[in-house]
Amino acid sequence: MAPIVRKQILVKGVVQGVGFRPHIYKLAAAHALGGWVKNDAAGVTIEAEGRPAGVETFIREIALKKPPAARVDSVSVRAIRPAGEKTFFISRSGGKAAAAAIIPADLALCPDCRREMLTSSDPRWLYPFTNCTNCGPRFTIVKSVPYDRPATTMAGFKMCPSCRGEYANPLDRRFHAQPNACPVCGPSVTLEGGGLSFSGPSALEKTAILLISGEIVALQSLGGFHLACRADNPAALGKLRAAKKRPHKPFAVMVPSLAAARRVCRVSALEAAALSSSQAPVVMLRKRAPGSFCGPAPALAKLGVMLPYTPLHAALFSLLEKGGFPGALVMTSGNFRDEPICKSLPEVRSALSGAAAFTLWHDRPIHNRVDDSVVFEAAGAIRLARRARGYVPSAVKLSSGGASVLACGADLKNAFCLTRGAEAFLSQHIGDLSEPLNQEFFRETLSNFRRLLKVSPGIIVHDLHPDYASSAIARALPGRKTAVQHHAAHALSVAAEYGLEEPFIGLAFDGAGYGADGKIWGSEFLVFKDKAWRRAASLGYFALPGGDAGALETWRPALALIKAAFGPGWRKAAGVIFSGVSAAGVRTVERMLEAGLNCPETSSMGRLFDAFSFISGVRAETTYEAQGPMELEAVYDGRGAAYCFDIDETPGGYIINPGRALRAAVGDRLAGRTAARISAGLHKGAAEAAVEVSSRLCASTGIKTFCLSGGVFQNRTLLELVTAGLERRGFKVYSNRLVPANDGGLALGQAWHVIKNYSHKPSVI
């Protein structure tokens, strides 16, 4: 008979709060092993004792048969002396191992819990806090590690005997489900407003009635409050837009089921999987009827859609359907302007009273505020536009690590990155740091992350722009400071995701970033080689009258570009295009251009797309970021030839000249051709120019690997055209998937710049 062996096993990854210990308990029982399993600060530690074959099979199955929400990053094994244990048990959490535990992200309502809470005979029928080890709040309620109930905002709710029995039974799916609760012992909801107050089931019933009648309700969700109303009610939408000062910016909607999403939008297999995943993000879907949902998403071909991801949402939609409303609700972030999402009743009363007369809130506190994540499908993959609930605080695994680094990101769509060894932890979406409350949110979240990860970064990275709020925050923190150029960080965020080794070429197409020459960059071809990067090509500089005002008034960059393309006779050639713009405004900008007054030079692809959106007749002024380019992409139908962009070779590299493309677009507009035709010419022409420059750079450098990043590459059409064009020429193409291509993923590239010790080689461009 084979001797008895005992192995100590350390499992790292997302292994706490996801039913991992019951998984281990069942595996051990199946192989007749003795020993124990426990959570600790390193992950999950196991000691397993039995016959060698049984122990070895048990170790193999730890990762092979893991729970759905778990992620196993490593399994370390060492032999120890047998202790003679015949039974296997689950030990209390603890231990003094080095901090390496990962708090799981919040998990959407699982099918088992959904089935229970929608069954009228079940004790948890319509209970809005139903959860188990496969679903429910995690990051939003956790305060410290190890992840146990006393370390969460559920600590104040004492479990009843029934819930305690589930919690203590290793064979129950609620075994050690830290937020476990029921109507007897758990949190409850309250509806207040209009001088009335309702609690428990009646609060949900009354909320459904209010929504059906056209009211706006502030609704407490997982990581903060939503503002909810009927998506088909113009009066409610008008009031909501006025209160949030968002006249055009799209709102996300929530629909009751995947089938309901398919009735109003085209849903691919990848999009369906994303909608139904445990992350349950907002998914950008193409509308079936282009003119539909004009209230939530005006002038756009796509609609942001999500499914009910909490039991509260599921209960509410069940009651809405019962009340005769099976449709969609607008479910937008409960905040004012670009401020942080509200997470408490006092914040709602202070910030949202003008938007919602009624508030549905609950008494389970939110510790970490988290907005909804947003994804879209492009080039055969699901990609993040906003990384938050469901994805944070999951780590991006790096191919190498080192000392802890804090990368502070940019000012728009801010998210920071904190590294621990070969793991990069990006914060949830924080937002625009020009808002003082978002700066407080940054500091609050950084404090929480440092406590959860148990790290003190010694290197602080920030954007090259000296006046960014993120740079000022970085300079105020202790540690060695390093500045990284914006577009180099964009390209390196892709390299970090895929663990790419140099050499490679980064294409960073963006709105704006402070360049190494002090100008505004935004269409950059960067060569990464020998631990350094250099700028090898770009869009030719053009004037941006009024600076940032050019992103709000798209006719400003259009005027600068047209004047440069047509010369002194620009008014005769194209002046009629500006007939809808204030004549005084046009004269002022023309004088600014002639005098060179407040006209910084830029190579921004984002501003070029802004200009074409104006030339096409789509948008002269914007009320939210990238509105013109988004509406221009919305009319793209693929019909029409590419506009020609000239490529000039200079001593420092290649310059893309848009002059011919601009003249062609103006000609099409004056000839009465459609915005769709101009959209096709721009998208195809810009993609062809990008591919041609890339090919020339490959010929001169021998590099065939390309990384695409920057906010403009969230344009699905452009990303797919450039990717396909590069691949047709035999190149290897990578683009962001795990983090946003916009500034929400910038911090990952900043951190990678320091970890890989890159430097900048000046270019004469």
C-alpha positions in Angstrom: 0.0 0.0 0.0 1.3 3.5 -0.9 2.5 5.6 2.0 0.5 8.6 3.2 1.7 12.0 2.1 0.8 15.5 3.1 1.1 18.6 0.9 0.9 22.3 1.7 -0.7 24.2 -1.1 -1.0 28.0 -1.7 -3.5 29.2 -4.3 -3.3 32.8 -5.5 -5.8 34.6 -7.6 -9.4 35.6 -7.2 -10.1 32.9 -4.6 -11.9 34.7 -1.8 -15.6 35.4 -1.8 -16.2 33.1 -4.8 -17.0 29.8 -3.2 -13.4 28.5 -3.4 -13.2 26.9 0.1 -16.4 24.8 -0.4 -14.9 23.8 -3.8 -11.8 22.6 -2.0 -13.8 20.9 0.7 -15.9 18.9 -1.9 -12.7 17.9 -3.9 -11.0 16.7 -0.7 -14.1 14.7 0.3 -14.2 13.1 -3.2 -10.6 11.9 -2.9 -11.0 10.8 0.8 -8.3 13.3 2.0 -7.7 14.8 5.4 -6.5 18.3 6.2 -7.9 21.8 6.0 -8.4 24.9 3.9 -8.4 28.6 5.0 -8.4 32.1 3.6 -5.4 34.3 4.5 -3.7 37.4 3.3 -1.9 35.5 0.6 -4.9 33.8 -0.9 -6.1 30.3 0.1 -3.8 27.9 2.0 -4.6 24.2 2.0 -3.0 21.2 3.7 -4.1 17.9 2.1 -3.2 14.4 3.4 -3.9 11.0 1.9 -2.7 8.5 -0.7 -0.3 10.0 -3.3 -2.5 9.4 -6.2 -5.5 11.0 -4.5 -3.5 14.0 -3.4 -2.0 14.5 -6.9 -5.4 14.3 -8.6 -6.8 16.7 -6.0 -4.1 19.3 -6.8 -4.7 19.0 -10.5 -8.5 19.6 -10.1 -8.1 22.7 -7.9 -7.9 24.9 -11.0 -9.6 22.5 -13.5 -12.9 22.4 -11.5 -12.8 25.9 -10.0 -16.0 27.9 -9.2 -17.2 30.1 -12.1 -16.2 33.4 -10.5 -12.8 32.2 -9.4 -9.5 32.9 -11.1 -6.5 30.8 -10.3 -3.2 32.5 -11.0 -0.8 30.1 -9.3 -0.7 26.9 -7.3 2.4 26.4 -5.2 3.0 23.0 -3.6 5.5 21.7 -1.0 5.7 18.4 0.9 5.3 18.4 4.7 5.2 15.8 7.4 1.9 13.8 7.6 -0.2 14.6 10.7 -2.5 11.6 10.7 -5.6 13.6 9.8 -8.5 11.5 8.4 -11.1 14.3 8.0 -11.0 17.5 6.0 -12.3 20.8 7.5 -12.6 24.5 6.7 -10.5 26.6 9.1 -11.0 30.1 10.2 -9.4 32.8 8.1 -6.1 34.3 9.2 -2.4 33.9 8.9 0.6 36.2 8.5 1.5 35.5 5.0 2.6 38.3 2.8 -0.3 40.2 1.4 -1.3 38.8 -2.0 -5.0 38.2 -1.7 -7.2 39.7 -4.4 -10.7 41.0 -3.6 -13.1 39.8 -6.2 -15.2 42.3 -8.2 -18.9 42.5 -7.7 -20.8 39.7 -9.4 -24.1 40.0 -11.2 -27.1 38.1 -9.9 -26.6 34.4 -10.7 -29.3 32.1 -12.3 -29.9 30.2 -9.1 -30.6 33.3 -7.0 -32.7 34.8 -9.8 -34.8 31.7 -9.9 -35.3 31.7 -6.1 -36.2 35.3 -5.8 -38.7 35.1 -8.7 -40.5 32.1 -7.3 -43.4 33.2 -5.2 -43.2 30.2 -2.8 -39.6 30.8 -2.0 -38.7 32.6 1.3 -36.6 35.1 -0.7 -39.3 35.9 -3.2 -38.5 39.4 -4.5 -36.0 39.9 -1.8 -33.6 42.6 -3.2 -30.5 41.4 -1.4 -30.5 37.7 -2.4 -26.9 36.4 -3.1 -24.6 33.4 -2.8 -21.0 32.6 -3.4 -21.6 32.9 -7.1 -23.0 36.4 -7.1 -23.6 39.6 -5.1 -21.6 42.5 -3.8 -17.9 42.1 -3.1 -15.6 45.1 -3.8 -18.3 47.6 -3.1 -18.8 46.4 0.5 -15.3 45.3 1.5 -13.1 47.3 3.9 -10.1 45.1 4.5 -8.7 41.6 3.8 -9.0 38.7 4.4 -12.5 39.0 2.9 -14.8 37.9 5.7 -18.2 39.3 6.9 -16.7 41.4 9.8 -14.5 43.2 7.2 -17.5 44.3 5.1 -20.5 46.6 5.4 -22.6 43.6 6.2 -21.0 43.3 9.7 -23.9 45.1 11.3 -26.5 42.5 10.1 -26.6 39.4 12.3 -27.7 36.3 10.5 -30.8 34.5 11.5 -30.7 30.7 12.3 -31.7 29.8 8.7 -29.0 32.0 7.1 -26.5 30.9 9.6 -27.2 27.3 8.7 -26.6 28.0 5.0 -23.5 30.0 5.8 -22.0 27.2 7.9 -22.8 24.3 5.6 -19.9 23.5 3.3 -22.2 21.8 0.8 -24.5 24.8 0.5 -23.9 27.3 -2.2 -24.2 30.1 0.4 -21.4 28.6 2.5 -19.4 31.6 3.7 -21.2 33.9 1.3 -20.3 37.0 3.3 -23.3 39.1 2.3 -25.7 36.2 2.9 -29.1 37.5 4.1 -32.9 37.1 3.9 -35.9 39.2 4.7 -35.8 38.2 8.4 -32.2 39.4 9.1 -30.8 41.3 6.2 -30.9 44.8 4.7 -34.2 46.4 3.6 -35.3 49.0 1.2 -37.1 52.3 1.8 -38.9 54.6 -0.7 -39.2 58.2 0.3 -40.5 61.3 -1.4 -43.6 63.3 -1.9 -44.2 63.4 1.8 -44.6 59.6 1.9 -42.4 56.7 3.0 -42.7 53.0 2.2 -40.5 50.1 3.4 -39.9 46.5 2.3 -42.0 44.9 -0.5 -44.4 47.9 -0.6 -41.4 50.2 -1.4 -40.6 48.2 -4.5 -44.3 48.0 -5.5 -44.7 51.7 -5.2 -41.5 52.4 -7.0 -42.7 50.3 -10.0 -46.0 52.4 -10.0 -44.0 55.6 -10.0 -41.8 54.6 -12.8 -44.7 53.4 -14.9 -46.4 56.8 -14.4 -43.4 58.7 -15.7 -41.6 59.7 -12.5 -37.8 59.8 -12.1 -36.5 57.7 -9.1 -33.0 57.8 -7.6 -32.4 54.2 -7.0 -29.6 52.7 -4.9 -27.7 50.0 -6.8 -24.5 48.1 -6.1 -21.8 50.8 -6.2 -23.9 53.9 -6.1 -27.2 55.4 -7.1 -28.9 55.4 -10.5 -31.4 57.8 -11.9 -34.1 55.8 -13.4 -37.1 56.6 -15.6 -39.0 55.2 -18.6 -36.9 55.3 -21.7 -40.0 56.0 -23.8 -41.2 59.0 -21.8 -40.1 62.3 -23.4 -41.2 64.5 -20.4 -39.2 62.4 -17.9 -36.2 62.3 -20.2 -36.4 66.1 -20.8 -36.5 66.7 -17.0 -33.6 64.3 -16.5 -31.5 66.0 -19.2 -32.2 69.5 -17.8 -31.3 68.4 -14.2 -28.0 66.7 -15.3 -27.2 69.4 -17.9 -26.8 66.7 -20.5 -28.8 67.9 -23.5 -27.5 65.2 -25.9 -25.1 62.9 -24.1 -26.5 59.3 -24.4 -28.0 57.5 -21.4 -27.7 53.8 -20.8 -30.9 51.8 -20.6 -31.7 48.6 -18.7 -34.0 46.0 -20.3 -35.5 43.0 -18.4 -33.8 40.2 -20.4 -31.5 39.2 -23.3 -34.6 38.5 -25.4 -35.8 42.1 -24.7 -32.4 43.4 -25.8 -32.6 41.4 -29.0 -36.0 42.9 -29.8 -34.6 46.4 -29.9 -30.9 45.9 -30.9 -28.8 43.6 -32.9 -26.9 41.4 -30.5 -23.9 39.3 -31.6 -22.7 36.2 -29.7 -19.9 38.1 -28.1 -22.3 40.9 -27.1 -24.8 38.5 -25.7 -22.1 36.8 -23.6 -21.0 40.2 -22.2 -24.5 41.2 -21.4 -25.1 37.9 -19.5 -21.7 37.7 -17.8 -21.0 38.1 -14.1 -19.6 41.5 -14.9 -22.9 42.6 -16.6 -21.5 45.8 -18.2 -23.4 48.3 -20.3 -22.9 47.0 -23.9 -23.0 49.3 -26.8 -25.4 47.6 -29.3 -26.5 48.7 -32.7 -30.1 49.7 -32.8 -32.5 47.7 -35.0 -34.3 50.8 -36.1 -31.8 53.7 -36.6 -34.4 56.3 -35.4 -35.4 54.4 -32.3 -34.5 55.4 -28.7 -33.9 59.0 -29.8 -34.5 60.2 -26.2 -31.8 58.1 -24.5 -29.3 58.2 -27.5 -30.0 61.0 -29.9 -28.3 61.0 -33.4 -26.5 57.7 -32.6 -26.7 54.3 -34.2 -25.9 52.5 -31.0 -27.5 52.2 -27.6 -25.9 51.4 -24.3 -27.8 48.4 -22.9 -27.5 46.4 -19.7 -29.5 43.7 -18.0 -30.7 43.7 -14.4 -27.6 42.7 -12.5 -28.8 43.0 -8.9 -31.8 41.3 -7.2 -33.2 44.8 -6.6 -33.2 45.4 -10.4 -34.7 41.9 -11.0 -37.5 42.4 -8.5 -38.3 45.9 -9.9 -38.5 44.6 -13.5 -40.7 41.7 -12.3 -43.1 44.2 -10.8 -43.0 46.5 -13.8 -43.9 43.6 -16.1 -46.8 42.7 -13.7 -47.9 46.4 -13.9 -48.0 46.2 -17.7 -44.7 47.8 -18.6 -42.2 45.3 -20.1 -40.0 48.0 -21.7 -36.7 49.7 -21.0 -35.7 52.0 -18.2 -33.1 54.7 -18.5 -30.6 53.8 -15.8 -27.9 56.5 -15.7 -25.4 57.4 -13.1 -26.7 59.2 -10.1 -24.5 62.2 -10.2 -24.4 65.9 -11.2 -22.3 66.8 -14.2 -19.0 64.9 -14.0 -19.0 64.5 -10.2 -18.6 61.1 -8.5 -21.6 58.8 -8.4 -23.6 59.3 -5.2 -23.3 56.4 -2.8 -25.2 57.6 0.3 -28.6 59.1 1.1 -27.2 62.4 2.3 -25.3 62.7 -1.0 -28.4 62.0 -3.0 -30.4 64.6 -1.0 -27.7 67.2 -1.7 -27.0 66.5 -5.3 -30.0 64.8 -6.9 -33.1 66.4 -5.3 -33.6 68.5 -8.4 -33.6 65.4 -10.7 -35.6 62.9 -8.7 -38.6 63.6 -6.4 -38.4 60.0 -5.1 -35.5 57.9 -3.7 -35.4 54.1 -3.3 -32.5 53.4 -0.9 -31.3 50.6 1.4 -29.4 50.3 4.6 -26.5 48.2 3.4 -23.7 50.8 3.1 -21.6 51.2 0.0 -17.9 51.4 1.0 -16.3 51.7 -2.5 -18.3 53.7 -5.0 -18.2 52.2 -8.5 -20.0 53.2 -11.6 -21.2 50.9 -14.4 -18.6 49.5 -16.8 -19.1 50.1 -20.5 -17.9 47.8 -23.3 -18.3 47.4 -27.1 -17.4 44.8 -29.7 -14.8 45.6 -32.3 -12.4 43.6 -34.4 -13.6 40.3 -33.0 -13.3 41.2 -29.3 -15.1 42.8 -26.4 -13.3 46.0 -25.5 -13.7 48.3 -22.5 -14.7 51.9 -22.8 -15.1 52.4 -19.0 -13.6 49.9 -16.5 -15.5 49.9 -13.2 -18.1 47.6 -11.7 -17.6 43.9 -12.4 -13.9 44.4 -13.5 -12.4 46.3 -10.6 -10.4 45.4 -8.6 -9.3 42.4 -10.8 -5.6 42.6 -11.7 -4.0 42.9 -15.1 -1.3 40.2 -15.0 2.1 41.6 -16.1 4.9 39.6 -17.7 7.3 41.2 -15.2 7.2 43.2 -12.0 9.3 45.0 -9.4 8.9 47.6 -6.8 5.4 49.0 -6.3 4.5 51.8 -8.7 1.6 54.3 -8.6 0.6 55.7 -12.0 -1.8 58.6 -11.6 -3.3 58.6 -15.1 -4.6 61.6 -16.9 -7.2 64.3 -16.1 -10.1 63.1 -18.2 -11.6 59.6 -17.6 -9.1 59.3 -14.8 -8.2 56.0 -13.3 -4.9 55.3 -11.5 -2.8 52.1 -11.5 -1.1 50.5 -8.4 1.3 47.6 -9.0 2.1 44.8 -6.7 4.8 42.5 -8.0 3.7 41.4 -11.5 0.1 42.5 -10.9 -1.4 45.9 -12.0 -4.5 47.0 -10.2 -6.4 49.8 -12.0 -8.9 51.8 -10.0 -12.5 52.1 -11.0 -13.4 55.0 -13.3 -12.9 58.2 -11.4 -13.7 60.8 -14.0 -12.7 64.4 -14.8 -10.2 65.6 -12.3 -11.0 69.2 -13.0 -13.9 68.6 -10.6 -12.7 69.0 -7.0 -15.0 66.2 -5.8 -13.3 63.8 -8.2 -9.9 64.7 -6.8 -11.3 63.8 -3.4 -12.6 60.5 -4.9 -9.1 59.8 -6.3 -7.5 60.2 -2.9 -10.3 58.2 -1.1 -9.9 55.4 -3.6 -6.1 55.4 -3.5 -6.3 55.1 0.3 -8.7 52.1 0.0 -6.5 50.4 -2.6 -3.3 50.8 -0.6 -5.0 49.3 2.4 -6.5 46.4 0.5 -3.3 45.6 -1.4 -1.0 46.4 1.5 1.5 48.3 -0.7 3.3 51.6 -0.4 4.5 52.7 -3.8 7.9 54.2 -3.9 7.7 55.4 -7.6 5.0 57.9 -8.6 4.3 58.3 -12.3 2.3 61.1 -13.9 1.6 62.7 -17.3 4.1 64.9 -18.9 1.6 67.8 -18.9 2.7 70.1 -16.1 -0.7 71.6 -15.4 -2.8 68.4 -15.1 -4.5 67.9 -11.7 -3.3 64.3 -11.8 0.3 65.6 -12.1 -0.3 68.0 -9.1 -1.7 65.1 -7.1 1.4 63.0 -8.0 3.8 65.7 -7.1 2.2 66.0 -3.6 2.7 62.3 -2.8 5.9 60.9 -1.3 8.2 58.9 -3.6 10.4 59.3 -6.7 8.5 61.1 -9.5 8.6 60.3 -13.2 6.8 62.0 -16.0 5.7 59.9 -19.1 4.5 61.3 -22.4 0.8 60.8 -22.9 0.8 58.8 -26.2 3.8 56.7 -25.3 1.7 55.6 -22.3 -1.2 54.8 -24.5 0.9 52.5 -26.7 2.6 50.9 -23.8 -0.8 50.1 -22.2 -1.3 47.6 -25.1 2.2 46.2 -24.6 1.5 45.7 -20.9 -1.7 43.9 -21.6 -0.1 41.4 -23.9 3.3 41.2 -22.3 4.9 42.3 -25.6 8.6 42.6 -25.8 10.1 45.3 -28.1 10.5 46.1 -30.8 7.1 47.3 -31.8 5.4 50.4 -33.2 2.6 52.2 -31.4 -0.2 54.0 -33.2 -1.7 56.5 -30.7 -4.7 58.3 -32.2 -6.2 60.6 -29.6 -7.9 63.9 -28.8 -5.0 65.7 -27.1 -1.8 65.0 -25.2 1.1 67.1 -24.2 3.9 66.4 -26.6 7.6 66.2 -25.9 8.0 69.4 -28.0 5.4 71.3 -26.0 2.8 71.0 -28.7 -0.5 69.1 -28.7 0.0 65.6 -30.0 -2.7 63.2 -31.1 -1.8 61.1 -34.2 1.5 59.5 -33.3 3.5 56.7 -34.7 6.0 55.7 -32.0 8.9 53.2 -32.4 9.8 51.3 -29.3 13.2 49.7 -29.4 16.3 49.3 -27.2 14.4 50.5 -24.1 13.6 53.8 -25.8 10.9 55.2 -27.9 10.9 57.9 -30.7 8.3 59.6 -32.7 8.6 58.4 -36.3 5.5 59.9 -37.9 2.4 62.0 -37.2 -0.4 64.0 -38.7 0.9 67.3 -39.8 0.5 70.1 -37.3 -2.5 72.4 -37.8 -3.7 75.4 -35.7 -6.4 74.9 -33.1 -8.0 78.3 -32.6 -9.0 78.8 -29.0 -7.3 75.6 -27.8 -9.8 73.4 -26.0 -12.6 75.4 -27.4 -12.0 73.6 -30.7 -13.4 70.4 -29.1 -16.6 72.2 -28.3 -17.0 74.3 -31.5 -16.0 71.9 -34.3 -16.1 74.7 -36.8 -13.0 76.2 -35.3 -10.5 73.4 -36.3 -12.5 73.0 -39.6 -11.8 76.7 -40.4 -8.1 76.3 -39.6 -7.8 73.2 -41.7 -9.9 74.6 -44.7 -7.9 77.9 -44.6 -4.7 75.9 -44.8 -6.0 73.6 -47.5 -7.4 76.3 -49.8 -5.2 79.2 -49.0 -6.3 82.8 -49.4 -9.2 81.9 -51.6 -10.8 79.7 -48.9 -13.9 81.9 -48.5 -14.8 81.6 -52.2 -14.1 77.9 -52.2 -15.7 76.9 -48.9 -17.2 79.9 -47.1 -20.8 78.8 -47.7 -20.1 75.8 -45.3 -19.9 78.3 -42.5 -23.2 80.0 -43.2 -24.7 78.6 -40.1 -21.9 80.0 -37.9 -21.8 83.5 -36.4 -20.2 85.7 -39.0 -18.5 87.6 -36.2 -17.2 84.4 -34.7 -15.7 83.3 -38.1 -14.0 86.8 -38.5 -12.6 86.6 -35.0 -11.1 83.1 -35.5 -9.8 84.1 -38.9 -8.0 87.1 -37.3 -6.7 84.8 -34.6 -5.2 82.5 -37.2 -3.6 85.3 -39.1 -2.1 86.8 -35.9 -1.2 83.3 -34.5 -3.0 84.4 -31.3 -4.2 81.6 -29.0 -3.8 79.1 -31.8 -1.7 76.2 -30.4 -0.5 73.7 -33.0 -1.8 70.1 -32.8 -1.5 66.8 -34.6 -4.7 65.5 -33.0 -6.7 62.9 -34.9 -9.7 63.7 -32.6 -9.7 67.3 -33.7 -9.4 66.3 -37.3 -12.5 64.1 -36.9 -14.2 67.0 -35.2 -13.5 69.2 -38.2 -14.9 66.6 -40.7 -18.0 66.3 -38.6 -18.6 70.0 -39.1 -17.8 69.8 -42.8 -20.2 67.0 -43.3 -23.0 69.0 -41.7 -23.3 66.7 -38.8 -22.3 68.9 -35.9 -21.1 72.5 -35.5 -21.0 72.6 -31.7 -20.9 69.8 -29.1 -22.2 69.3 -25.6 -20.2 66.2 -24.7 -16.8 64.8 -25.6 -16.4 63.3 -29.1 -20.0 64.1 -30.0 -19.2 65.1 -33.5 -17.1 62.1 -34.4 -19.5 59.7 -32.7 -22.4 61.1 -34.8 -20.2 61.1 -37.9 -19.4 57.4 -37.3 -23.2 56.7 -36.7 -24.0 57.6 -40.4 -21.1 55.6 -41.8 -22.4 52.9 -44.2 -19.2 52.0 -46.0 -20.4 53.4 -49.3 -18.0 55.8 -51.0 -14.3 55.9 -51.9 -11.5 56.8 -49.4 -10.3 60.4 -49.4 -6.6 60.7 -50.2 -4.1 61.8 -47.5 -0.7 62.8 -48.8 2.3 61.4 -47.0 5.4 63.5 -46.9 8.9 62.2 -45.9 10.9 64.6 -43.8 14.4 64.2 -42.2 12.6 63.3 -38.9 10.0 60.9 -40.3 6.7 60.9 -42.2 4.0 63.6 -42.0 0.4 62.9 -43.0 -1.1 65.8 -44.8 -4.9 66.0 -44.8 -5.2 68.8 -47.4 -6.5 66.8 -50.3 -8.9 64.9 -48.1 -10.3 68.2 -46.8 -10.7 69.6 -50.3 -12.5 66.4 -51.3 -14.9 66.6 -48.3 -15.7 70.2 -49.0 -16.4 69.4 -52.6 -18.7 66.6 -51.6 -20.6 68.8 -49.2 -21.0 71.6 -51.7 -22.2 69.1 -54.3 -24.9 68.0 -51.9 -23.5 64.6 -51.1 -24.5 63.0 -47.9 -22.8 63.0 -44.5 -22.6 59.2 -44.9 -20.4 59.7 -48.0 -18.1 62.1 -46.2 -17.9 59.8 -43.2 -16.9 56.9 -45.5 -14.2 59.0 -47.2 -12.7 60.1 -43.9 -12.8 56.7 -42.2 -11.4 54.8 -45.1 -8.9 57.5 -46.0 -7.5 57.9 -42.5 -7.2 54.1 -42.2 -5.4 53.8 -45.5 -3.0 56.6 -44.5 -2.3 54.8 -41.2 -1.6 51.5 -42.9 0.6 53.1 -45.5 2.7 55.0 -43.0 3.0 51.8 -40.9 4.2 49.9 -44.0 6.8 52.4 -44.7 8.0 52.3 -41.1 8.2 48.5 -41.3 10.3 48.8 -44.4 12.8 51.2 -42.7 12.9 49.4 -39.2 12.0 45.8 -39.9 9.3 46.0 -37.2 6.1 44.1 -38.0 4.3 44.4 -34.6 1.9 47.2 -34.1 0.0 48.4 -31.0 -3.2 50.5 -31.5 -4.4 52.7 -28.7 -5.8 56.2 -27.8 -9.4 57.4 -27.5 -10.0 57.7 -31.3 -9.5 53.9 -31.6 -12.8 53.5 -29.6 -14.2 54.4 -33.0 -15.1 50.8 -34.0 -15.1 51.6 -37.7 -11.6 53.1 -37.7 -10.2 50.4 -35.4 -11.5 47.6 -37.7 -10.4 49.3 -40.9 -6.8 49.9 -39.6 -6.6 46.4 -38.0 -7.8 44.7 -41.2 -5.5 46.8 -43.4 -2.4 46.0 -41.3 -3.2 42.3 -41.0 -3.6 42.1 -44.8 0.0 43.2 -45.1 1.1 40.5 -42.8 1.6 42.5 -39.6 0.8 41.5 -36.1 -1.7 43.9 -34.6 -2.6 44.3 -30.9 -5.2 46.7 -29.3 -6.6 47.3 -25.9 -9.0 44.7 -24.4 -8.4 44.6 -20.7 -8.3 48.4 -20.2 -9.9 51.2 -22.2 -8.0 52.6 -25.2 -9.0 56.0 -23.9 -7.4 57.8 -20.9 -9.1 55.3 -18.6 -6.3 52.8 -19.5 -3.4 55.3 -19.7 -2.2 54.6 -16.1 -1.3 51.0 -17.1 1.0 52.3 -19.8 2.5 54.8 -17.5 3.4 52.1 -15.0 4.7 49.8 -17.7 7.0 52.7 -18.9 8.7 52.7 -15.5 8.7 49.0 -15.0 10.4 48.4 -18.3 12.6 51.5 -17.9 11.9 53.2 -21.2 13.4 56.5 -22.2 12.5 59.0 -24.9 14.7 59.6 -27.9 14.0 63.1 -29.4 12.7 63.4 -32.9 13.0 66.4 -35.2 9.4 66.1 -36.3 
